[in-house]
Amino acid sequence: MINTDKEFYSSPYYFFLRDKGKDYSLYFSAEKNLNEARKKDEMIKVPKDKVKQVKDYLEKLLNSKKK
Protein backbone atom coordinates (compact mmCIF):
# COMPACT_ATOMS: atom_id res chain seq x y z
CA MET A 1 0.00 0.00 0.00
CA ILE A 2 1.23 3.47 -0.88
CA ASN A 3 1.33 5.73 2.20
CA THR A 4 2.15 9.41 2.49
CA ASP A 5 5.66 10.30 3.69
CA LYS A 6 6.83 6.69 3.52
CA GLU A 7 9.00 5.13 0.81
CA PHE A 8 7.69 2.14 -1.09
CA TYR A 9 9.89 -0.21 -3.11
CA SER A 10 8.75 -3.37 -4.86
CA SER A 11 11.23 -4.39 -7.52
CA PRO A 12 11.48 -2.64 -9.93
CA TYR A 13 9.10 0.12 -8.74
CA TYR A 14 9.97 2.90 -6.29
CA PHE A 15 7.44 5.45 -5.02
CA PHE A 16 7.64 8.17 -2.41
CA LEU A 17 4.62 10.44 -1.85
CA ARG A 18 5.49 13.48 0.26
CA ASP A 19 3.00 16.00 1.66
CA LYS A 20 4.19 19.52 0.79
CA GLY A 21 1.30 21.52 2.27
CA LYS A 22 -0.61 22.82 -0.76
CA ASP A 23 0.09 19.70 -2.82
CA TYR A 24 1.99 16.41 -2.85
CA SER A 25 5.27 15.50 -4.49
CA LEU A 26 5.43 12.04 -6.04
CA TYR A 27 8.93 10.66 -6.53
CA PHE A 28 9.06 7.58 -8.74
CA SER A 29 11.44 5.35 -10.69
CA ALA A 30 11.85 1.80 -11.97
CA GLU A 31 15.26 0.31 -11.17
CA LYS A 32 16.74 -3.04 -10.17
CA ASN A 33 17.59 -2.01 -6.60
CA LEU A 34 16.58 0.62 -4.06
CA ASN A 35 19.83 2.63 -4.15
CA GLU A 36 19.64 3.06 -7.93
CA ALA A 37 15.95 3.94 -7.68
CA ARG A 38 16.66 6.73 -5.18
CA LYS A 39 19.44 8.17 -7.35
CA LYS A 40 17.39 8.18 -10.57
CA ASP A 41 13.95 9.12 -9.29
CA GLU A 42 11.83 11.79 -10.94
CA MET A 43 9.30 14.06 -9.25
CA ILE A 44 5.88 15.35 -10.21
CA LYS A 45 3.50 17.55 -8.22
CA VAL A 46 0.06 16.14 -7.47
CA PRO A 47 -2.85 18.34 -6.32
CA LYS A 48 -4.39 17.26 -3.03
CA ASP A 49 -7.74 16.49 -4.67
CA LYS A 50 -6.08 13.97 -7.05
CA VAL A 51 -4.06 11.99 -4.47
CA LYS A 52 -6.65 9.23 -4.04
CA GLN A 53 -6.75 8.66 -7.81
CA VAL A 54 -2.94 8.51 -7.95
CA LYS A 55 -2.78 6.03 -5.05
CA ASP A 56 -5.45 3.85 -6.71
CA TYR A 57 -3.53 3.87 -9.99
CA LEU A 58 -0.25 2.95 -8.27
CA GLU A 59 -1.95 0.07 -6.45
CA LYS A 60 -3.35 -1.15 -9.78
CA LEU A 61 0.12 -0.89 -11.35
CA LEU A 62 1.70 -2.88 -8.51
CA ASN A 63 -0.95 -5.61 -8.71
CA SER A 64 -0.54 -5.91 -12.48
CA LYS A 65 1.38 -8.92 -13.77
CA LYS A 66 3.10 -6.79 -16.41
CA LYS A 67 6.32 -5.07 -15.32
PQR file of N, CA, C, O and H, with PARSE charges and radii, in Angstrom:
ATOM      1  N   MET A   1       0.831  -1.175   0.000 -0.4000 1.5000
ATOM      2  CA  MET A   1       0.000   0.000   0.000 -0.0000 2.0000
ATOM      3  C   MET A   1       0.879   1.242   0.000  0.5500 1.7000
ATOM      4  O   MET A   1       1.885   1.299   0.707 -0.5500 1.4000
ATOM      5  N   ILE A   2       0.504   2.218  -0.780 -0.4000 1.5000
ATOM      6  CA  ILE A   2       1.235   3.473  -0.877 -0.0000 2.0000
ATOM      7  C   ILE A   2       0.749   4.402   0.231  0.5500 1.7000
ATOM      8  O   ILE A   2      -0.433   4.741   0.290 -0.5500 1.4000
ATOM      9  H   ILE A   2      -0.313   2.172  -1.355  0.4000 1.0000
ATOM     10  N   ASN A   3       1.662   4.811   1.106 -0.4000 1.5000
ATOM     11  CA  ASN A   3       1.330   5.729   2.197 -0.0000 2.0000
ATOM     12  C   ASN A   3       2.074   7.042   2.009  0.5500 1.7000
ATOM     13  O   ASN A   3       3.126   7.086   1.372 -0.5500 1.4000
ATOM     14  H   ASN A   3       2.623   4.536   1.058  0.4000 1.0000
ATOM     15  N   THR A   4       1.529   8.089   2.556 -0.4000 1.5000
ATOM     16  CA  THR A   4       2.150   9.408   2.487 -0.0000 2.0000
ATOM     17  C   THR A   4       3.360   9.461   3.410  0.5500 1.7000
ATOM     18  O   THR A   4       3.332   8.929   4.520 -0.5500 1.4000
ATOM     19  H   THR A   4       0.674   8.053   3.073  0.4000 1.0000
ATOM     20  N   ASP A   5       4.417  10.107   2.939 -0.4000 1.5000
ATOM     21  CA  ASP A   5       5.659  10.303   3.689 -0.0000 2.0000
ATOM     22  C   ASP A   5       6.338   8.998   4.090  0.5500 1.7000
ATOM     23  O   ASP A   5       7.006   8.935   5.123 -0.5500 1.4000
ATOM     24  H   ASP A   5       4.439  10.539   2.038  0.4000 1.0000
ATOM     25  N   LYS A   6       6.170   7.968   3.284 -0.4000 1.5000
ATOM     26  CA  LYS A   6       6.829   6.685   3.523 -0.0000 2.0000
ATOM     27  C   LYS A   6       7.239   6.106   2.169  0.5500 1.7000
ATOM     28  O   LYS A   6       6.431   6.032   1.244 -0.5500 1.4000
ATOM     29  H   LYS A   6       5.628   8.019   2.445  0.4000 1.0000
ATOM     30  N   GLU A   7       8.513   5.693   2.066 -0.4000 1.5000
ATOM     31  CA  GLU A   7       9.002   5.125   0.811 -0.0000 2.0000
ATOM     32  C   GLU A   7       8.388   3.753   0.565  0.5500 1.7000
ATOM     33  O   GLU A   7       8.108   3.000   1.498 -0.5500 1.4000
ATOM     34  H   GLU A   7       9.169   5.752   2.818  0.4000 1.0000
ATOM     35  N   PHE A   8       8.187   3.452  -0.702 -0.4000 1.5000
ATOM     36  CA  PHE A   8       7.693   2.138  -1.089 -0.0000 2.0000
ATOM     37  C   PHE A   8       8.568   1.625  -2.224  0.5500 1.7000
ATOM     38  O   PHE A   8       8.767   2.312  -3.226 -0.5500 1.4000
ATOM     39  H   PHE A   8       8.414   4.064  -1.460  0.4000 1.0000
ATOM     40  N   TYR A   9       9.091   0.410  -2.058 -0.4000 1.5000
ATOM     41  CA  TYR A   9       9.887  -0.212  -3.113 -0.0000 2.0000
ATOM     42  C   TYR A   9       9.456  -1.662  -3.274  0.5500 1.7000
ATOM     43  O   TYR A   9       9.487  -2.446  -2.325 -0.5500 1.4000
ATOM     44  H   TYR A   9       8.930  -0.148  -1.244  0.4000 1.0000
ATOM     45  N   SER A  10       9.059  -1.997  -4.475 -0.4000 1.5000
ATOM     46  CA  SER A  10       8.749  -3.369  -4.860 -0.0000 2.0000
ATOM     47  C   SER A  10       9.351  -3.534  -6.242  0.5500 1.7000
ATOM     48  O   SER A  10       8.847  -2.990  -7.225 -0.5500 1.4000
ATOM     49  H   SER A  10       9.034  -1.360  -5.246  0.4000 1.0000
ATOM     50  N   SER A  11      10.426  -4.285  -6.302 -0.4000 1.5000
ATOM     51  CA  SER A  11      11.230  -4.385  -7.522 -0.0000 2.0000
ATOM     52  C   SER A  11      10.355  -4.564  -8.752  0.5500 1.7000
ATOM     53  O   SER A  11       9.526  -5.474  -8.791 -0.5500 1.4000
ATOM     54  H   SER A  11      10.836  -4.726  -5.504  0.4000 1.0000
ATOM     55  N   PRO A  12      10.520  -3.730  -9.731 -0.5600 1.5000
ATOM     56  CA  PRO A  12      11.479  -2.637  -9.934  0.2800 2.0000
ATOM     57  C   PRO A  12      10.924  -1.258  -9.599  0.5500 1.7000
ATOM     58  O   PRO A  12      11.551  -0.257  -9.945 -0.5500 1.4000
ATOM     59  N   TYR A  13       9.763  -1.168  -8.933 -0.4000 1.5000
ATOM     60  CA  TYR A  13       9.100   0.118  -8.739 -0.0000 2.0000
ATOM     61  C   TYR A  13       9.451   0.779  -7.410  0.5500 1.7000
ATOM     62  O   TYR A  13       9.504   0.126  -6.368 -0.5500 1.4000
ATOM     63  H   TYR A  13       9.253  -1.981  -8.652  0.4000 1.0000
ATOM     64  N   TYR A  14       9.689   2.088  -7.470 -0.4000 1.5000
ATOM     65  CA  TYR A  14       9.972   2.898  -6.291 -0.0000 2.0000
ATOM     66  C   TYR A  14       9.023   4.090  -6.301  0.5500 1.7000
ATOM     67  O   TYR A  14       8.902   4.787  -7.309 -0.5500 1.4000
ATOM     68  H   TYR A  14       9.646   2.619  -8.317  0.4000 1.0000
ATOM     69  N   PHE A  15       8.346   4.321  -5.165 -0.4000 1.5000
ATOM     70  CA  PHE A  15       7.437   5.453  -5.018 -0.0000 2.0000
ATOM     71  C   PHE A  15       7.654   6.111  -3.667  0.5500 1.7000
ATOM     72  O   PHE A  15       7.890   5.437  -2.665 -0.5500 1.4000
ATOM     73  H   PHE A  15       8.444   3.755  -4.347  0.4000 1.0000
ATOM     74  N   PHE A  16       7.572   7.419  -3.650 -0.4000 1.5000
ATOM     75  CA  PHE A  16       7.639   8.173  -2.408 -0.0000 2.0000
ATOM     76  C   PHE A  16       6.701   9.360  -2.559  0.5500 1.7000
ATOM     77  O   PHE A  16       6.950  10.248  -3.374 -0.5500 1.4000
ATOM     78  H   PHE A  16       7.380   7.967  -4.464  0.4000 1.0000
ATOM     79  N   LEU A  17       5.632   9.384  -1.786 -0.4000 1.5000
ATOM     80  CA  LEU A  17       4.622  10.435  -1.846 -0.0000 2.0000
ATOM     81  C   LEU A  17       4.789  11.317  -0.616  0.5500 1.7000
ATOM     82  O   LEU A  17       4.555  10.879   0.510 -0.5500 1.4000
ATOM     83  H   LEU A  17       5.430   8.663  -1.123  0.4000 1.0000
ATOM     84  N   ARG A  18       5.198  12.567  -0.841 -0.4000 1.5000
ATOM     85  CA  ARG A  18       5.491  13.484   0.264 -0.0000 2.0000
ATOM     86  C   ARG A  18       4.482  14.626   0.275  0.5500 1.7000
ATOM     87  O   ARG A  18       4.197  15.238  -0.754 -0.5500 1.4000
ATOM     88  H   ARG A  18       5.389  12.923  -1.756  0.4000 1.0000
ATOM     89  N   ASP A  19       3.951  14.898   1.466 -0.4000 1.5000
ATOM     90  CA  ASP A  19       3.004  15.997   1.656 -0.0000 2.0000
ATOM     91  C   ASP A  19       3.788  17.305   1.735  0.5500 1.7000
ATOM     92  O   ASP A  19       4.653  17.462   2.597 -0.5500 1.4000
ATOM     93  H   ASP A  19       4.183  14.401   2.302  0.4000 1.0000
ATOM     94  N   LYS A  20       3.486  18.239   0.839 -0.4000 1.5000
ATOM     95  CA  LYS A  20       4.190  19.523   0.787 -0.0000 2.0000
ATOM     96  C   LYS A  20       3.287  20.692   1.163  0.5500 1.7000
ATOM     97  O   LYS A  20       3.587  21.832   0.810 -0.5500 1.4000
ATOM     98  H   LYS A  20       2.783  18.111   0.139  0.4000 1.0000
ATOM     99  N   GLY A  21       2.207  20.441   1.860 -0.4000 1.5000
ATOM    100  CA  GLY A  21       1.303  21.521   2.270 -0.0000 2.0000
ATOM    101  C   GLY A  21       0.184  21.735   1.275  0.5500 1.7000
ATOM    102  O   GLY A  21      -0.900  21.174   1.437 -0.5500 1.4000
ATOM    103  H   GLY A  21       1.964  19.514   2.147  0.4000 1.0000
ATOM    104  N   LYS A  22       0.422  22.534   0.251 -0.4000 1.5000
ATOM    105  CA  LYS A  22      -0.606  22.820  -0.761 -0.0000 2.0000
ATOM    106  C   LYS A  22      -0.850  21.638  -1.685  0.5500 1.7000
ATOM    107  O   LYS A  22      -1.959  21.449  -2.184 -0.5500 1.4000
ATOM    108  H   LYS A  22       1.302  22.990   0.119  0.4000 1.0000
ATOM    109  N   ASP A  23       0.193  20.840  -1.912 -0.4000 1.5000
ATOM    110  CA  ASP A  23       0.085  19.699  -2.822 -0.0000 2.0000
ATOM    111  C   ASP A  23       1.014  18.581  -2.351  0.5500 1.7000
ATOM    112  O   ASP A  23       1.624  18.672  -1.286 -0.5500 1.4000
ATOM    113  H   ASP A  23       1.094  20.993  -1.507  0.4000 1.0000
ATOM    114  N   TYR A  24       1.110  17.539  -3.151 -0.4000 1.5000
ATOM    115  CA  TYR A  24       1.987  16.413  -2.854 -0.0000 2.0000
ATOM    116  C   TYR A  24       3.071  16.327  -3.921  0.5500 1.7000
ATOM    117  O   TYR A  24       2.870  16.738  -5.064 -0.5500 1.4000
ATOM    118  H   TYR A  24       0.614  17.465  -4.016  0.4000 1.0000
ATOM    119  N   SER A  25       4.209  15.793  -3.536 -0.4000 1.5000
ATOM    120  CA  SER A  25       5.275  15.496  -4.489 -0.0000 2.0000
ATOM    121  C   SER A  25       5.378  13.987  -4.589  0.5500 1.7000
ATOM    122  O   SER A  25       5.513  13.298  -3.578 -0.5500 1.4000
ATOM    123  H   SER A  25       4.372  15.459  -2.608  0.4000 1.0000
ATOM    124  N   LEU A  26       5.315  13.477  -5.803 -0.4000 1.5000
ATOM    125  CA  LEU A  26       5.430  12.040  -6.043 -0.0000 2.0000
ATOM    126  C   LEU A  26       6.774  11.781  -6.710  0.5500 1.7000
ATOM    127  O   LEU A  26       7.021  12.211  -7.837 -0.5500 1.4000
ATOM    128  H   LEU A  26       5.206  14.037  -6.625  0.4000 1.0000
ATOM    129  N   TYR A  27       7.635  11.074  -5.993 -0.4000 1.5000
ATOM    130  CA  TYR A  27       8.927  10.660  -6.526 -0.0000 2.0000
ATOM    131  C   TYR A  27       8.758   9.221  -7.001  0.5500 1.7000
ATOM    132  O   TYR A  27       8.182   8.396  -6.292 -0.5500 1.4000
ATOM    133  H   TYR A  27       7.435  10.725  -5.078  0.4000 1.0000
ATOM    134  N   PHE A  28       9.256   8.918  -8.193 -0.4000 1.5000
ATOM    135  CA  PHE A  28       9.065   7.582  -8.740 -0.0000 2.0000
ATOM    136  C   PHE A  28      10.232   7.195  -9.638  0.5500 1.7000
ATOM    137  O   PHE A  28      10.902   8.050 -10.217 -0.5500 1.4000
ATOM    138  H   PHE A  28       9.725   9.588  -8.768  0.4000 1.0000
ATOM    139  N   SER A  29      10.460   5.892  -9.741 -0.4000 1.5000
ATOM    140  CA  SER A  29      11.437   5.346 -10.691 -0.0000 2.0000
ATOM    141  C   SER A  29      11.226   3.844 -10.787  0.5500 1.7000
ATOM    142  O   SER A  29      10.486   3.246 -10.006 -0.5500 1.4000
ATOM    143  H   SER A  29       9.916   5.197  -9.271  0.4000 1.0000
ATOM    144  N   ALA A  30      11.898   3.252 -11.766 -0.4000 1.5000
ATOM    145  CA  ALA A  30      11.847   1.804 -11.966 -0.0000 2.0000
ATOM    146  C   ALA A  30      13.284   1.330 -12.179  0.5500 1.7000
ATOM    147  O   ALA A  30      13.844   1.477 -13.265 -0.5500 1.4000
ATOM    148  H   ALA A  30      12.499   3.738 -12.401  0.4000 1.0000
ATOM    149  N   GLU A  31      13.867   0.766 -11.137 -0.4000 1.5000
ATOM    150  CA  GLU A  31      15.258   0.312 -11.170 -0.0000 2.0000
ATOM    151  C   GLU A  31      15.381  -1.039 -10.482  0.5500 1.7000
ATOM    152  O   GLU A  31      14.470  -1.481  -9.780 -0.5500 1.4000
ATOM    153  H   GLU A  31      13.413   0.646 -10.254  0.4000 1.0000
ATOM    154  N   LYS A  32      16.518  -1.686 -10.693 -0.4000 1.5000
ATOM    155  CA  LYS A  32      16.741  -3.036 -10.166 -0.0000 2.0000
ATOM    156  C   LYS A  32      16.903  -3.076  -8.653  0.5500 1.7000
ATOM    157  O   LYS A  32      16.545  -4.071  -8.022 -0.5500 1.4000
ATOM    158  H   LYS A  32      17.257  -1.327 -11.262  0.4000 1.0000
ATOM    159  N   ASN A  33      17.439  -2.003  -8.055 -0.4000 1.5000
ATOM    160  CA  ASN A  33      17.592  -2.007  -6.599 -0.0000 2.0000
ATOM    161  C   ASN A  33      17.234  -0.637  -6.029  0.5500 1.7000
ATOM    162  O   ASN A  33      17.120   0.343  -6.764 -0.5500 1.4000
ATOM    163  H   ASN A  33      17.729  -1.194  -8.567  0.4000 1.0000
ATOM    164  N   LEU A  34      17.063  -0.585  -4.732 -0.4000 1.5000
ATOM    165  CA  LEU A  34      16.577   0.619  -4.058 -0.0000 2.0000
ATOM    166  C   LEU A  34      17.553   1.784  -4.181  0.5500 1.7000
ATOM    167  O   LEU A  34      17.121   2.917  -4.395 -0.5500 1.4000
ATOM    168  H   LEU A  34      17.156  -1.381  -4.135  0.4000 1.0000
ATOM    169  N   ASN A  35      18.845   1.542  -4.054 -0.4000 1.5000
ATOM    170  CA  ASN A  35      19.826   2.626  -4.154 -0.0000 2.0000
ATOM    171  C   ASN A  35      19.790   3.292  -5.523  0.5500 1.7000
ATOM    172  O   ASN A  35      19.815   4.520  -5.610 -0.5500 1.4000
ATOM    173  H   ASN A  35      19.196   0.621  -3.880  0.4000 1.0000
ATOM    174  N   GLU A  36      19.731   2.513  -6.577 -0.4000 1.5000
ATOM    175  CA  GLU A  36      19.642   3.062  -7.932 -0.0000 2.0000
ATOM    176  C   GLU A  36      18.332   3.825  -8.110  0.5500 1.7000
ATOM    177  O   GLU A  36      18.307   4.883  -8.739 -0.5500 1.4000
ATOM    178  H   GLU A  36      19.711   1.516  -6.506  0.4000 1.0000
ATOM    179  N   ALA A  37      17.255   3.293  -7.562 -0.4000 1.5000
ATOM    180  CA  ALA A  37      15.949   3.944  -7.679 -0.0000 2.0000
ATOM    181  C   ALA A  37      15.958   5.316  -7.027  0.5500 1.7000
ATOM    182  O   ALA A  37      15.395   6.264  -7.574 -0.5500 1.4000
ATOM    183  H   ALA A  37      17.276   2.434  -7.051  0.4000 1.0000
ATOM    184  N   ARG A  38      16.590   5.436  -5.865 -0.4000 1.5000
ATOM    185  CA  ARG A  38      16.657   6.729  -5.179 -0.0000 2.0000
ATOM    186  C   ARG A  38      17.490   7.732  -5.968  0.5500 1.7000
ATOM    187  O   ARG A  38      17.159   8.917  -6.001 -0.5500 1.4000
ATOM    188  H   ARG A  38      17.048   4.666  -5.421  0.4000 1.0000
ATOM    189  N   LYS A  39      18.557   7.277  -6.599 -0.4000 1.5000
ATOM    190  CA  LYS A  39      19.436   8.172  -7.352 -0.0000 2.0000
ATOM    191  C   LYS A  39      18.775   8.682  -8.632  0.5500 1.7000
ATOM    192  O   LYS A  39      19.017   9.816  -9.045 -0.5500 1.4000
ATOM    193  H   LYS A  39      18.826   6.314  -6.572  0.4000 1.0000
ATOM    194  N   LYS A  40      17.945   7.851  -9.259 -0.4000 1.5000
ATOM    195  CA  LYS A  40      17.394   8.177 -10.574 -0.0000 2.0000
ATOM    196  C   LYS A  40      15.914   8.543 -10.541  0.5500 1.7000
ATOM    197  O   LYS A  40      15.258   8.564 -11.583 -0.5500 1.4000
ATOM    198  H   LYS A  40      17.748   6.930  -8.923  0.4000 1.0000
ATOM    199  N   ASP A  41      15.384   8.831  -9.359 -0.4000 1.5000
ATOM    200  CA  ASP A  41      13.950   9.119  -9.289 -0.0000 2.0000
ATOM    201  C   ASP A  41      13.612  10.463  -9.935  0.5500 1.7000
ATOM    202  O   ASP A  41      14.446  11.363 -10.032 -0.5500 1.4000
ATOM    203  H   ASP A  41      15.917   8.814  -8.513  0.4000 1.0000
ATOM    204  N   GLU A  42      12.377  10.560 -10.366 -0.4000 1.5000
ATOM    205  CA  GLU A  42      11.832  11.790 -10.936 -0.0000 2.0000
ATOM    206  C   GLU A  42      10.698  12.240 -10.028  0.5500 1.7000
ATOM    207  O   GLU A  42      10.166  11.450  -9.249 -0.5500 1.4000
ATOM    208  H   GLU A  42      11.700   9.829 -10.288  0.4000 1.0000
ATOM    209  N   MET A  43      10.328  13.524 -10.132 -0.4000 1.5000
ATOM    210  CA  MET A  43       9.304  14.059  -9.249 -0.0000 2.0000
ATOM    211  C   MET A  43       8.239  14.790 -10.060  0.5500 1.7000
ATOM    212  O   MET A  43       8.540  15.516 -11.008 -0.5500 1.4000
ATOM    213  H   MET A  43      10.761  14.166 -10.765  0.4000 1.0000
ATOM    214  N   ILE A  44       6.989  14.577  -9.661 -0.4000 1.5000
ATOM    215  CA  ILE A  44       5.877  15.349 -10.211 -0.0000 2.0000
ATOM    216  C   ILE A  44       5.038  15.867  -9.044  0.5500 1.7000
ATOM    217  O   ILE A  44       4.983  15.244  -7.983 -0.5500 1.4000
ATOM    218  H   ILE A  44       6.745  13.988  -8.892  0.4000 1.0000
ATOM    219  N   LYS A  45       4.392  16.999  -9.246 -0.4000 1.5000
ATOM    220  CA  LYS A  45       3.502  17.545  -8.224 -0.0000 2.0000
ATOM    221  C   LYS A  45       2.094  17.037  -8.481  0.5500 1.7000
ATOM    222  O   LYS A  45       1.631  16.979  -9.620 -0.5500 1.4000
ATOM    223  H   LYS A  45       4.436  17.505 -10.108  0.4000 1.0000
ATOM    224  N   VAL A  46       1.424  16.670  -7.393 -0.4000 1.5000
ATOM    225  CA  VAL A  46       0.063  16.138  -7.466 -0.0000 2.0000
ATOM    226  C   VAL A  46      -0.837  17.011  -6.587  0.5500 1.7000
ATOM    227  O   VAL A  46      -0.554  17.176  -5.400 -0.5500 1.4000
ATOM    228  H   VAL A  46       1.800  16.717  -6.468  0.4000 1.0000
ATOM    229  N   PRO A  47      -1.913  17.570  -7.146 -0.5600 1.5000
ATOM    230  CA  PRO A  47      -2.848  18.343  -6.322  0.2800 2.0000
ATOM    231  C   PRO A  47      -3.501  17.446  -5.267  0.5500 1.7000
ATOM    232  O   PRO A  47      -3.707  16.253  -5.491 -0.5500 1.4000
ATOM    233  N   LYS A  48      -3.820  18.034  -4.129 -0.4000 1.5000
ATOM    234  CA  LYS A  48      -4.390  17.256  -3.027 -0.0000 2.0000
ATOM    235  C   LYS A  48      -5.681  16.547  -3.417  0.5500 1.7000
ATOM    236  O   LYS A  48      -5.953  15.460  -2.906 -0.5500 1.4000
ATOM    237  H   LYS A  48      -3.653  19.004  -3.947  0.4000 1.0000
ATOM    238  N   ASP A  49      -6.478  17.120  -4.298 -0.4000 1.5000
ATOM    239  CA  ASP A  49      -7.744  16.493  -4.668 -0.0000 2.0000
ATOM    240  C   ASP A  49      -7.562  15.302  -5.618  0.5500 1.7000
ATOM    241  O   ASP A  49      -8.522  14.579  -5.882 -0.5500 1.4000
ATOM    242  H   ASP A  49      -6.257  18.002  -4.713  0.4000 1.0000
ATOM    243  N   LYS A  50      -6.355  15.089  -6.128 -0.4000 1.5000
ATOM    244  CA  LYS A  50      -6.084  13.973  -7.046 -0.0000 2.0000
ATOM    245  C   LYS A  50      -5.285  12.845  -6.398  0.5500 1.7000
ATOM    246  O   LYS A  50      -4.999  11.846  -7.058 -0.5500 1.4000
ATOM    247  H   LYS A  50      -5.575  15.677  -5.914  0.4000 1.0000
ATOM    248  N   VAL A  51      -4.919  12.978  -5.131 -0.4000 1.5000
ATOM    249  CA  VAL A  51      -4.060  11.985  -4.474 -0.0000 2.0000
ATOM    250  C   VAL A  51      -4.711  10.607  -4.416  0.5500 1.7000
ATOM    251  O   VAL A  51      -4.035   9.607  -4.655 -0.5500 1.4000
ATOM    252  H   VAL A  51      -5.150  13.790  -4.595  0.4000 1.0000
ATOM    253  N   LYS A  52      -5.985  10.528  -4.110 -0.4000 1.5000
ATOM    254  CA  LYS A  52      -6.651   9.229  -4.038 -0.0000 2.0000
ATOM    255  C   LYS A  52      -6.594   8.519  -5.384  0.5500 1.7000
ATOM    256  O   LYS A  52      -6.357   7.312  -5.435 -0.5500 1.4000
ATOM    257  H   LYS A  52      -6.534  11.340  -3.916  0.4000 1.0000
ATOM    258  N   GLN A  53      -6.808   9.249  -6.472 -0.4000 1.5000
ATOM    259  CA  GLN A  53      -6.746   8.655  -7.807 -0.0000 2.0000
ATOM    260  C   GLN A  53      -5.335   8.159  -8.117  0.5500 1.7000
ATOM    261  O   GLN A  53      -5.166   7.093  -8.710 -0.5500 1.4000
ATOM    262  H   GLN A  53      -7.001  10.230  -6.431  0.4000 1.0000
ATOM    263  N   VAL A  54      -4.332   8.925  -7.719 -0.4000 1.5000
ATOM    264  CA  VAL A  54      -2.940   8.515  -7.946 -0.0000 2.0000
ATOM    265  C   VAL A  54      -2.623   7.254  -7.146  0.5500 1.7000
ATOM    266  O   VAL A  54      -2.019   6.324  -7.679 -0.5500 1.4000
ATOM    267  H   VAL A  54      -4.470   9.790  -7.237  0.4000 1.0000
ATOM    268  N   LYS A  55      -3.021   7.210  -5.881 -0.4000 1.5000
ATOM    269  CA  LYS A  55      -2.783   6.027  -5.050 -0.0000 2.0000
ATOM    270  C   LYS A  55      -3.483   4.801  -5.648  0.5500 1.7000
ATOM    271  O   LYS A  55      -2.900   3.717  -5.694 -0.5500 1.4000
ATOM    272  H   LYS A  55      -3.512   7.965  -5.447  0.4000 1.0000
ATOM    273  N   ASP A  56      -4.720   4.965  -6.104 -0.4000 1.5000
ATOM    274  CA  ASP A  56      -5.454   3.851  -6.713 -0.0000 2.0000
ATOM    275  C   ASP A  56      -4.748   3.341  -7.964  0.5500 1.7000
ATOM    276  O   ASP A  56      -4.658   2.134  -8.187 -0.5500 1.4000
ATOM    277  H   ASP A  56      -5.194   5.845  -6.067  0.4000 1.0000
ATOM    278  N   TYR A  57      -4.246   4.272  -8.779 -0.4000 1.5000
ATOM    279  CA  TYR A  57      -3.528   3.874  -9.994 -0.0000 2.0000
ATOM    280  C   TYR A  57      -2.236   3.136  -9.653  0.5500 1.7000
ATOM    281  O   TYR A  57      -1.915   2.131 -10.287 -0.5500 1.4000
ATOM    282  H   TYR A  57      -4.319   5.252  -8.598  0.4000 1.0000
ATOM    283  N   LEU A  58      -1.497   3.620  -8.666 -0.4000 1.5000
ATOM    284  CA  LEU A  58      -0.245   2.955  -8.270 -0.0000 2.0000
ATOM    285  C   LEU A  58      -0.513   1.551  -7.727  0.5500 1.7000
ATOM    286  O   LEU A  58       0.242   0.621  -8.010 -0.5500 1.4000
ATOM    287  H   LEU A  58      -1.758   4.436  -8.151  0.4000 1.0000
ATOM    288  N   GLU A  59      -1.574   1.400  -6.957 -0.4000 1.5000
ATOM    289  CA  GLU A  59      -1.948   0.074  -6.452 -0.0000 2.0000
ATOM    290  C   GLU A  59      -2.277  -0.861  -7.616  0.5500 1.7000
ATOM    291  O   GLU A  59      -1.879  -2.025  -7.615 -0.5500 1.4000
ATOM    292  H   GLU A  59      -2.187   2.156  -6.728  0.4000 1.0000
ATOM    293  N   LYS A  60      -2.998  -0.352  -8.598 -0.4000 1.5000
ATOM    294  CA  LYS A  60      -3.351  -1.146  -9.777 -0.0000 2.0000
ATOM    295  C   LYS A  60      -2.083  -1.552 -10.538  0.5500 1.7000
ATOM    296  O   LYS A  60      -1.959  -2.693 -10.983 -0.5500 1.4000
ATOM    297  H   LYS A  60      -3.321   0.594  -8.600  0.4000 1.0000
ATOM    298  N   LEU A  61      -1.158  -0.622 -10.681 -0.4000 1.5000
ATOM    299  CA  LEU A  61       0.116  -0.894 -11.345 -0.0000 2.0000
ATOM    300  C   LEU A  61       0.895  -1.981 -10.614  0.5500 1.7000
ATOM    301  O   LEU A  61       1.440  -2.886 -11.245 -0.5500 1.4000
ATOM    302  H   LEU A  61      -1.259   0.304 -10.319  0.4000 1.0000
ATOM    303  N   LEU A  62       0.949  -1.898  -9.302 -0.4000 1.5000
ATOM    304  CA  LEU A  62       1.698  -2.878  -8.512 -0.0000 2.0000
ATOM    305  C   LEU A  62       1.065  -4.262  -8.552  0.5500 1.7000
ATOM    306  O   LEU A  62       1.770  -5.268  -8.479 -0.5500 1.4000
ATOM    307  H   LEU A  62       0.506  -1.163  -8.789  0.4000 1.0000
ATOM    308  N   ASN A  63      -0.251  -4.320  -8.667 -0.4000 1.5000
ATOM    309  CA  ASN A  63      -0.948  -5.605  -8.714 -0.0000 2.0000
ATOM    310  C   ASN A  63      -0.975  -6.213 -10.116  0.5500 1.7000
ATOM    311  O   ASN A  63      -1.351  -7.373 -10.284 -0.5500 1.4000
ATOM    312  H   ASN A  63      -0.824  -3.503  -8.727  0.4000 1.0000
ATOM    313  N   SER A  64      -0.580  -5.439 -11.113 -0.4000 1.5000
ATOM    314  CA  SER A  64      -0.544  -5.911 -12.483 -0.0000 2.0000
ATOM    315  C   SER A  64       0.568  -6.951 -12.652  0.5500 1.7000
ATOM    316  O   SER A  64       1.604  -6.868 -11.994 -0.5500 1.4000
ATOM    317  H   SER A  64      -0.275  -4.497 -10.977  0.4000 1.0000
ATOM    318  N   LYS A  65       0.354  -7.900 -13.511 -0.4000 1.5000
ATOM    319  CA  LYS A  65       1.380  -8.919 -13.772 -0.0000 2.0000
ATOM    320  C   LYS A  65       2.442  -8.421 -14.729  0.5500 1.7000
ATOM    321  O   LYS A  65       3.536  -8.982 -14.792 -0.5500 1.4000
ATOM    322  H   LYS A  65      -0.488  -7.966 -14.046  0.4000 1.0000
ATOM    323  N   LYS A  66       2.130  -7.368 -15.480 -0.4000 1.5000
ATOM    324  CA  LYS A  66       3.100  -6.791 -16.405 -0.0000 2.0000
ATOM    325  C   LYS A  66       4.045  -5.871 -15.642  0.5500 1.7000
ATOM    326  O   LYS A  66       3.611  -5.112 -14.776 -0.5500 1.4000
ATOM    327  H   LYS A  66       1.241  -6.913 -15.429  0.4000 1.0000
ATOM    328  N   LYS A  67       5.310  -5.935 -15.952 -0.4000 1.5000
ATOM    329  CA  LYS A  67       6.318  -5.073 -15.320 -0.0000 2.0000
ATOM    330  C   LYS A  67       6.833  -4.090 -16.320  0.5500 1.7000
ATOM    331  O   LYS A  67       7.690  -3.270 -15.994 -0.5500 1.4000
ATOM    332  H   LYS A  67       5.664  -6.552 -16.656  0.4000 1.0000
TER
END
